Amino acid sequence: MGIGDMRHRITFLKITHSINENGFGSEVMEEYMTVWAAVNNLTGKEFFAAAQVNAENTVKFTIRYLAGLDQSMKIIFQGKTYNITAIDNIKYQNRYMEIKAMEVDADGQD
């Protein structure tokens, strides 16, 4: 991976649980971390596999290894929100991670 490939900023959001002033629990999305990433659309076999499950808005993000990521998190990229569908620690070397994520519509649906 070249130095210029990771030129996009993405922000990870995580769910936190809090109690409001009335004593009720609520879930809030808060920023976890902002990192540099390489961003690509799916191609070839990946695209056709995603199309079989109607995931045509799936994007692949490649970042440096970041501990603590999970599929309950969301990604913000260029003002759009993405649900994480898969996280791959490439070759288990703890150097890079490949994250596949599906764009969320304005109404919150995949």
N, C-alpha and C positions, 0 to 999 in steps of 0.2 A: 504494500500500500504506500503510495507516494505522499509526500508531505502536504501537497495541495489538495488531496482528495477529501480530507476532513475540514471542509471550509464552511460548513453550516452549523448554526447554533440550534440545539434542541434543548427543551426543558422537560424534565421528568416531574410528574405530579404524583403524590401519594395520598392515600386516604388516611385522615386522622379522625379520631373520635373525640368529641368534646361534649360538654354539658352546657346548655344555654341557660339564660337567666331564669327560666321557668323550671329548671331541673330536668328537662328532657334531653336525652342523648341525640346527637346529630353527627352526620359524617360530613367532613369538609375536605376538599382537595387543596393541598398546600404544596408549594414548590419543594422538591427534594434536591435537585441538582441541575445545573445547566452545563452542558458539555459540547465539545466540537464533534461533528459527525459527518460521515460520508452518506449521502442519501441517493438511493437508486430505486427506480421502478422495477418490478419483477420482470424477468425475461425468460424466454424458452420454457422449459419444463415447469419452473416455478409459477409462471404466469398461467399456464394451462391448468395446473393443479389448483391454483387459487380460483380460477374461473369456474371450476366444477362445483365449488361451494359458494359461488356468487360473491367472491371477495375481490372484485376488480379494482377497488381502491386501496389495495395493499401496497405498502412501501417498505423497502428494506433499509434500515439504518445500521451503519457500522460505526462503532465507537471503541475507544480504548476500554479495557476491562474496568468495570465498576461493580464492586461488591454491593449486595443489598437490593439489586433489582429483582422485581417479580412481576407476574402477569396482571396483578391487580392495579398496577400503575398505569398512567396515561402519559402520552408525549404531546407536547405543543411544538409545532413546527410551522413557521410562516403563517401564524394566526389560525391554524387548523389543529383540531384535536384528534389524536389517534389512540385507539385501544391496542395494547400489546397482545399479540396472539402467540408469539414464540420468541424465546431467548436462547441463543446458541453461544456458548463459550467456545470459540473456534479452537479446535484441536485440544481443548482443555489446557491451554498454555497460559491462561490468565493474562493474555496480551490484548486481544481484541474480542469484541462481542458483536454478533449479528442479531439484530432485533427486527422481527417482522411485525408490522402494525397495520391495522385497518382504520381508515378515516371514519370519523364519526360525523353524521349529518348534523345540521343546526338543531334538530329536535332531539339529539342525543342517541340516535339509532345508528348501528353499524351500516 
